[in-house]
C-alpha cells in the first residue's frame, strides 16, 4: 500500500466485498470485477492446493475454514485477500502430476539473438490473452501458429527443473512466462493438476517470485499514472 489512507480504503472495500459474499453474492463475479490477482480472469480459482502452497496468513485462515465458508479480509505481504473454501479432500502422498498444453513460437535451429528476442516479445504479448485451455487452438490460429500442442499428463518430477518450477504453482488455465524450449519459445498452460507430495522449498520460492512480480507490476502501474508527458511543437 502506498499510504495509510490508501490502505484504509482498500481494507474497507475488501470488508464490503466480504459482507456481500456472506449475503450470497457470487464469488466468481466479484473476483472477475474487483480482484487484482492474475487469477481474476478465471474467477479467482486457485484449483486444488495443499498446505504451504499459499502465504502463511492464508494457510492459517484456511486451516480454520469449512467448505462453503468465506473468510476475509486477510492482510498479507501482497495485499488483502478474500477466501472461499469450496471443498476439501485427502490425497495420498505421491508425486504431483499436471496436464500440460504448450503454445509454441517456433525458431529455426540457427536462430539469432534478435530472432529469439522477437519470439519472446511475441510470446509475452500473447500471454495475457490465454484465458483457458479450451481457447488455445483458436488463439494459435489467430496468431498464425500451429495448434496448441497437448503434452499430456506429466509428473512434476519428470519435468526439467526450470519448467517444473514454473508450472508447480501456475493457476489452471493461465499461461506461464515465456520459456525457451528446444524448438523456440513456449507458453505453458496447466489444464489440470493432481497433487501428491509437495516440494515445499520449490513452492516457497515460486510464491516469493510471484509476490515480487506483483510488486513490480504495481510499481510500473503507479509510475505510468504519475508520469507527465511534455509535448512541444
C-alpha positions as CSV (number, residue, x, y, z in Angstrom):
1,X,0.0,0.0,0.0
2,X,1.3,3.5,-0.8
3,X,-0.1,5.3,2.3
4,X,-2.2,4.6,5.4
5,X,-5.1,6.3,3.8
6,X,-5.0,4.1,0.7
7,X,-4.6,1.0,2.9
8,X,-7.7,2.0,4.9
9,X,-9.7,2.4,1.7
10,X,-8.6,-0.9,0.3
11,X,-9.4,-2.6,3.6
12,X,-12.8,-1.1,3.8
13,X,-13.5,-2.1,0.2
14,X,-12.4,-5.7,1.0
15,X,-14.6,-5.7,4.0
16,X,-17.6,-4.6,2.0
17,X,-17.0,-7.4,-0.6
18,X,-16.7,-9.9,2.3
19,X,-20.1,-8.9,3.5
20,X,-21.6,-9.2,0.0
21,X,-20.2,-12.7,-0.3
22,X,-21.7,-13.7,3.1
23,X,-25.0,-12.3,1.9
24,X,-25.0,-14.6,-1.1
25,X,-23.1,-12.6,-3.8
26,X,-21.2,-14.6,-6.5
27,X,-17.6,-15.1,-5.6
28,X,-16.7,-15.7,-9.3
29,X,-18.4,-12.4,-10.4
30,X,-16.8,-10.3,-7.7
31,X,-13.4,-11.9,-8.4
32,X,-13.6,-11.0,-12.1
33,X,-14.7,-7.5,-11.3
34,X,-12.5,-6.5,-8.4
35,X,-9.6,-8.9,-8.0
36,X,-6.1,-7.6,-9.0
37,X,-4.7,-11.1,-8.9
38,X,-3.6,-13.0,-12.0
39,X,-6.5,-15.4,-11.3
40,X,-9.1,-12.7,-11.8
41,X,-9.8,-13.8,-15.4
42,X,-10.6,-17.4,-14.1
43,X,-12.9,-16.1,-11.4
44,X,-10.3,-16.3,-8.7
45,X,-10.0,-20.1,-9.0
46,X,-6.7,-21.4,-7.5
47,X,-7.7,-25.0,-8.1
48,X,-6.7,-27.7,-5.6
49,X,-3.9,-26.6,-3.3
50,X,-2.0,-28.1,-0.4
51,X,-0.7,-26.8,2.8
52,X,2.3,-24.5,2.3
53,X,1.3,-23.5,-1.2
54,X,0.0,-20.2,0.0
55,X,1.4,-17.4,2.2
56,X,1.3,-18.3,5.9
57,X,-1.5,-15.9,6.7
58,X,-3.8,-17.6,4.1
59,X,-2.7,-21.1,5.2
60,X,-3.7,-20.3,8.8
61,X,-7.1,-18.9,7.8
62,X,-7.8,-22.0,5.6
63,X,-7.0,-24.3,8.4
64,X,-10.0,-22.9,10.4
65,X,-12.4,-22.9,7.5
66,X,-15.1,-25.4,6.4
67,X,-16.3,-26.0,2.8
68,X,-18.6,-23.2,1.8
69,X,-17.2,-20.6,4.2
70,X,-15.9,-17.2,3.3
71,X,-13.1,-15.5,5.3
72,X,-11.5,-12.1,4.9
73,X,-10.2,-9.6,4.6
74,X,-6.8,-11.2,5.3
75,X,-3.7,-8.9,5.2
76,X,-0.6,-10.4,3.6
77,X,2.6,-9.1,2.1
78,X,0.9,-8.7,-1.3
79,X,-2.3,-7.0,-0.1
80,X,-5.8,-8.1,1.2
81,X,-7.3,-11.4,0.3
82,X,-10.8,-12.9,0.4
83,X,-11.0,-16.7,0.6
84,X,-13.9,-19.0,-0.3
85,X,-13.2,-22.7,0.5
86,X,-15.1,-24.8,-2.0
87,X,-14.1,-28.2,-0.8
88,X,-11.5,-30.4,1.0
89,X,-10.2,-33.7,0.1
90,X,-7.5,-36.1,1.3
91,X,-4.7,-37.1,-1.1
92,X,-2.2,-39.9,-0.8
93,X,1.5,-39.0,-0.6
94,X,3.0,-39.3,-4.0
95,X,4.1,-37.3,-7.0
96,X,2.1,-34.4,-8.3
97,X,1.0,-34.5,-11.9
98,X,0.0,-31.8,-14.3
99,X,-2.0,-31.9,-17.6
100,X,0.0,-29.5,-19.8
101,X,-0.5,-27.8,-23.2
102,X,2.0,-25.6,-25.0
103,X,1.7,-22.7,-27.4
104,X,4.9,-22.6,-29.4
105,X,6.5,-19.6,-31.1
106,X,8.9,-21.5,-33.3
107,X,12.5,-20.6,-34.1
108,X,15.0,-22.0,-36.7
109,X,17.8,-24.2,-35.4
110,X,20.3,-21.4,-36.0
111,X,18.2,-18.6,-34.7
112,X,19.9,-15.3,-34.0
113,X,19.6,-13.4,-30.7
114,X,17.4,-10.9,-32.4
115,X,15.0,-13.7,-33.6
116,X,15.0,-15.1,-30.1
117,X,14.1,-11.8,-28.6
118,X,11.4,-11.2,-31.1
119,X,9.8,-14.6,-30.3
120,X,10.0,-13.8,-26.6
121,X,8.3,-10.5,-27.2
122,X,5.6,-12.1,-29.2
123,X,5.0,-14.8,-26.6
124,X,4.9,-12.2,-23.8
125,X,2.3,-10.2,-25.7
126,X,0.1,-13.3,-26.2
127,X,0.4,-14.5,-22.6
128,X,-2.4,-12.3,-21.2
129,X,-4.7,-13.4,-23.9
130,X,-4.7,-17.0,-22.8
131,X,-7.8,-17.4,-20.6
132,X,-8.3,-21.2,-20.7
133,X,-7.1,-24.4,-22.3
134,X,-10.2,-24.6,-24.5
135,X,-9.4,-21.4,-26.4
136,X,-5.7,-22.0,-27.0
137,X,-6.2,-23.5,-30.5
138,X,-8.3,-20.5,-31.7
139,X,-5.6,-18.2,-30.3
140,X,-2.9,-20.1,-32.1
141,X,-4.8,-19.8,-35.4
142,X,-5.3,-16.1,-34.8
143,X,-1.5,-15.7,-34.2
144,X,-0.6,-17.8,-37.3
145,X,0.9,-20.6,-35.1
146,X,0.5,-24.3,-35.2
147,X,-2.3,-25.5,-32.9
148,X,-1.5,-25.7,-29.3
149,X,0.3,-28.9,-28.5
150,X,-1.0,-31.3,-25.9
151,X,1.8,-32.5,-23.8
152,X,-0.4,-34.8,-21.7
153,X,-0.3,-35.7,-18.0
154,X,3.2,-35.5,-16.7
155,X,4.8,-35.9,-13.2
156,X,6.4,-32.8,-12.0
157,X,9.5,-34.8,-11.1
158,X,9.9,-35.7,-14.8
159,X,10.0,-32.1,-16.0
160,X,13.2,-30.1,-16.4
161,X,13.9,-28.0,-13.2
162,X,13.1,-24.7,-14.9
163,X,9.8,-25.9,-16.2
164,X,8.9,-27.7,-13.0
165,X,9.4,-24.6,-11.0
166,X,7.2,-22.6,-13.4
167,X,4.2,-25.0,-13.5
168,X,4.3,-26.2,-9.9
169,X,2.0,-23.3,-8.7
170,X,0.8,-21.9,-12.1
171,X,-3.0,-21.4,-11.8
172,X,-5.1,-23.6,-14.0
173,X,-6.0,-22.1,-17.4
174,X,-3.4,-19.2,-17.3
175,X,-0.2,-19.1,-19.3
176,X,3.3,-19.2,-17.9
177,X,6.1,-16.7,-18.6
178,X,7.7,-17.3,-22.0
179,X,10.1,-20.3,-21.6
180,X,12.9,-21.2,-24.0
181,X,12.3,-24.7,-25.4
182,X,14.0,-26.9,-27.9
183,X,12.1,-25.6,-30.9
184,X,11.6,-22.0,-29.9
185,X,9.8,-20.1,-27.1
186,X,6.8,-21.6,-25.4
187,X,3.9,-20.6,-23.2
188,X,2.8,-23.5,-20.9
189,X,-0.7,-23.8,-19.6
190,X,-1.8,-26.2,-16.8
191,X,-5.2,-27.7,-17.8
192,X,-5.4,-29.9,-14.7
193,X,-3.5,-30.9,-11.6
194,X,-3.4,-33.8,-9.2
195,X,-1.4,-33.1,-6.1
196,X,0.7,-35.7,-4.5
197,X,3.7,-34.9,-2.3
198,X,4.7,-31.2,-2.2
199,X,8.2,-29.8,-2.8
200,X,7.8,-27.1,-0.1
201,X,11.0,-25.2,-1.0
202,X,10.1,-25.1,-4.7
203,X,6.6,-23.7,-3.8
204,X,8.0,-21.2,-1.4
205,X,10.5,-19.8,-3.9
206,X,7.7,-19.7,-6.6
207,X,5.4,-17.7,-4.3
208,X,8.2,-15.3,-3.5
209,X,8.8,-14.7,-7.2
210,X,5.1,-14.2,-7.7
211,X,5.0,-11.6,-5.0
212,X,8.0,-9.8,-6.4
213,X,6.4,-9.9,-9.9
214,X,3.1,-8.4,-8.4
215,X,5.0,-5.6,-6.7
216,X,7.0,-4.7,-9.8
217,X,3.8,-4.6,-11.9
218,X,2.1,-2.3,-9.3
219,X,5.2,-0.1,-9.3
220,X,5.2,0.3,-13.0
221,X,1.4,1.0,-13.0
222,X,1.9,3.7,-10.4
223,X,4.8,5.2,-12.5
224,X,2.5,5.3,-15.5
225,X,-0.2,7.0,-13.5
226,X,2.2,9.6,-12.2
227,X,4.0,10.3,-15.4
228,X,3.7,13.7,-17.1
229,X,4.1,14.0,-20.8
230,X,5.5,17.3,-22.1
231,X,4.7,17.7,-25.8
232,X,6.4,20.5,-27.7
233,X,5.9,21.5,-31.2
